């Protein structure tokens, strides 16, 4: 398998280094994210940005990062239009079920159960529907970033259609599923590896990787707990 790695930058933000030498940031919340290591605040290079929904803790750094690096942003139609209004030059507005392809890198937008309002100076703006992404790397390895979501039965369809090898799942609770629901999601998705996210950032996000691991100990699925700034590869 060609070299690639997945680096957790705290909360729901991940940096992917793909086998094709591209840098992909998912749900960029860099500056202001209490769990993001400061050395990542001013990322000098980024080729692609994926935004699952419009909440500040998933989109706050998207416009600045895209303007600074010239990265293309893939998001739902409404968020893409919003970011264009923020001076982002390269956007791909799409919706659930769509796949964007570029040089053997595939990005498919899938369902999530969550809200997506964008906070602006004028108030809350409609941000379309929340989503997740299945990313198939140039070497065929696939990963699923669930965004913010509760567990839903059609995660089985994500397994059947895309068979993700790696699942990046929220476990904090309160705003998303907690460990109990995430463990059920793992049984539907059947990935080989799970990396927990969206926990511990705020007091309300009480779910822990240890709790998820305990619930999955008989499944054979590996739960990889990363510290912010740590990477995983295979």
N, C-alpha and C positions, 0 to 999 in steps of 0.2 A: 504494500500500500504506500502510495506517495506520501510525502511529509505534509502534515496539516496539524493544526492545533486549535483548541477552543479555550479561550481565556475568559474567566468570569471577572467582570469589573464591578461587581456588587449589584444588589437588587435584581433587576431583570436584564441588565446590560451585558452583552457578550461581544467579544472580538474574535472573529474567525480568521485564521490564516489558511487559505485554501491551497490544495495541491497545485492550482494554477497560478500561485503567487499573488492572489488577490486578498485584500483586507476588507472584511465585511463586518459592520457593526450592527447589532440588533438592539433595538430600543435604547438609543443613546441618552443616558442621563449621566453626565460626567461631572462637570462643575456643579457643586451643590449637593451631589450625592454623598451622604456621609460615609458610605462604604467603598467608594471608588478611590483607589490609590491616586495620589496627586500627580504622579508621573504620566498618567493617562489623560489628564485634563485637556491638554492641547495636542491631541493626536496629530502628527504631521502628515500622515497619509491615510487615506480611506478611499476605497473604490466603490463601495456599495453600502447603503444604509437601509435597513428594514425596520419599519415602524408598525407595531401591531395595533395600536390604538392611540387616542389623543390625550390621555392623561399625562400630567406634567412629568411624572416619574418614569415615563417611557419615551417622551418626545422633547424634553427640555433642551437637549443639546443638538437636536437634529438639524435645525436651520443653520446654526453657526458652523457645525462640522461640515455640512454639505457646501456652504459658501466658501469655507476656507480651503477645502481639499478638492472641490469640484466633483464630489461623489454623486452618484445617482441614487435617488431615494425611491424605494418601492413601498407603497402604502395604499390604503383604500383611496377611492376617487376623491373623497372630501378632504382627507388629510393632505393628499398630493396638491390639491388646489390651494389649501391653506398655506402650505410651505412655499408654493410658487409666489404667493402674496408676500412672503417673508424674504424674497430674493433668491430662492433656490432655483437654479437654472435647469437642472436635470432631474425630472421626476417621472415615475411610472405609476399612474393611477390605475388600480385594478380592483377586482373584487373576488369574493370567495369562489373557489373552483378554477380560477385563472392561474396560468403558469407563465412566468417570464423566464426566457432562456437567453443566455449569452455565453458563447464559447464553452459549452458543455457544463455550465453551471445553471441549475434549474431552481427556481423559487416559486413554490406553489402556495397560494393563500387558502387557508382552511378555516373552518368555523371555530368560534370561541363564544362563550356565554359571559358577557360582561358589557359595561357601558363604555362610551368613547368620547365624552364631551371634552372640548379643548378650552382651557382657561385663557381668556384674553383680557386686555384692559377694559374692553367693552362688556365683559361678562362671559358666560359660558356659551361657546359656539358649537353647533352640531358637528360631530366628528365622524359621522357614518357608523358602521358596525365594527365592533372589535373583532379581531381575527388572530389566528396563529399562522405560522409559516412552516412548511416542510422544505428544507434546503437539501438538494442533492448535489454533492460536490463533484468535481471533475473526474474523480476516481470511482464514482458510484456510491460512495458512503452517504447515507442520508441521516439528517437530524431534524427533529421537530421541536420548535420553540412555541410553546403553547400560548404565549402572551399571558394576560390575566384571564382566568377562566375558572368556572366550576367544572367538575367532571360532567360529561354528557355521554349518552349511550352511543352516539355516532363517532366517538373516538375509535370504535371498532372499524368504522369505514376508513379512518386514517390509516389504521393498521393494514386493512385489506388492500387499499389502493397504493399506499406508499411505503409500508413496512419500515418505519424509521429504525435505524440502528441505535440511535441516541435520542433520549427525550429530555428536554429542559423544561421542568415542571415547577409551577409555583406551589409552595407548601405552607405559606405563612398563615392562611386563614383570614377571616374578617372581610377582606376585599376579594379574596380568591379561595380556592379550595385549600383545606388544611391537609395534614398527613393522611387522615382516614380516607378522604376523597381522592387524594393523589395516589394512594395505594390502589384504589379501585381503578383509577385511570391507567395505571401501569398494567393492570391485568387485561384491560381492553386493548392497549397499544402494543403490548408484548415487545418492548425494546430490549436490547441486550444490556444497556447502561442507562441510568437516570442521573442527571445532575440537578439537585434542588436549587430553586431560586426564589426570589420575592419573599424572603423571611428575615426577621431580625432587624430590618431597617428602621421600623417604627415600633413602639410598644405594643400596638395591636396585632402585630404579625408574630404570633407566638409559636407557630409550628417549627419543628426542628428536623434536621436530617436524621438524627438518631431515632426519632419517633417513626419516620418513614421507613428507615432500615429495619426496625423491629417488625413492622407490619409486612415487610416483604421478605423476611429471612428464609421462608420456605419456597420462594419462587425461583431462586437462582439469578434474579436480576441484580446487577451490581449497582449500588448507590454510591456515587462519587461525590464526596463533600469537598468543595474547593473553598479556600480562603480567597478574598478579593485579590486579584492580581495573579492567582495561580492558574495554570493551564492543564488541560487534559488532552491526550491524543491516544491513538491506538495503532 
